[in-house]
Amino acid sequence: MTVIQPDLADWRERQYVPQYSMPPLQLQIHVAGQVADPDGQAVTAQLLLQNKDGTVAPVNSYTAAWLGTGLYQVVPSSADTSRPSDAELVWAYSISGAPQQYAGLLVIGYANPAYDNLPASMQELVEFVWIRFADLIDSPAGGPNIIATPYFQAHWSRGRVSQLMTIALGKINAIGQPWSSYTVDGVGGALFPVQLWGGLLGTYTYVECVKHLIRSYVEQPAVVGSGSITRLERRDYAERWRAVLRDEEAELKSLLDVFKIRHMGLGNPRVLVSGGTYGRYAPTRIAGSVAARPRMWARWKRGTNRSCAEPQHGSTTMKYACPHDRSKSRGQARPHTTVRGQGEVRAQRRPFRRSCCLPSLDRLDRSQHRLRPAQLAGPRR
């Protein structure tokens, strides 16, 4: 059996396995460039822990389950992954009578509920964010410098990235309209659709990680003085924190705006159940909502610019009652052609124009008729 020296494999290139987890580990076999089964569909695997001195400690052996052509799987127990360490999973099989093997490199990390409780799709997204910090120069183990510091406060891990992902998703839900209630684990709301918008959540999580590192490096004192007399200068901490606060307040304002709109009852406009296709709802912050004004059914007409015109044969014109004639129609559909105030316009010698009988504002709250000056003057004596 070939044993891989731990120093030859970078831990950042290993598959991460949480402590006490039971992850399904799979192997796909190719023969002559095509997916194919080995002899007798017989595949075994052995889990080995790698020690720092180059020796290995066998943990357990498995018989792989056949999942499909050329695809095999083993599932280690929680006892097999109970010890954090570098590890390797050695697969063994035969092709045309010749023994073959493949070693998969693993790293068993410490248990962290924030990461361990995530579904597989979210854990994979955490890995995509994690590798963006894998090659920073000021850390011997890779990642940000905060990993290499001896301070107790340094807890940079996949669990921290998972917590920052929850914060990022909370901002995606409420940073603008429409408000949403996605979650990272499907508890208390719908699971975020990673297949559709995984790039958005991954990028936002990366931004939150960068902001977290900025906050982590804020309180670094400056060494002042020379010779044997030096001291740590911390008086600029306040100004550093003000710079962080300004960045956070910009997002806080957007979150607060959405919160207020949501509690005003304008967060979820209803269209189809309130006045037909174009609805009769109040203005919102949704882009394009100005087009959804009450009863703009004239958009449906074809081949005519007249308002309230008689529908053509085969036309899709919607038949609504004219609001100027409610005293007669009382809401019954009676399509017709009308010119509002034609006599008044001519009497006042104003330019004649054809006016739409369905203005942007509902006329239910307006008077149905205008009083002419003669009516306003009262009876003559």
Helices and strands as residue ranges (DSSP letters): G 6-8, G 11-13, E 15-18, E 25-28, E 30-31, E 34-35, G 39-41, E 44-50, E 56-63, E 65-68, E 71-74, E 85-95, E 98-109, H 113-116, H 120-130, G 131-133, G 145-147, H 158-174, H 194-216, E 222-226, E 229-233, H 237-263, G 289-291, G 297-300, G 323-325, H 326-329, H 342-347, G 363-365, H 373-377
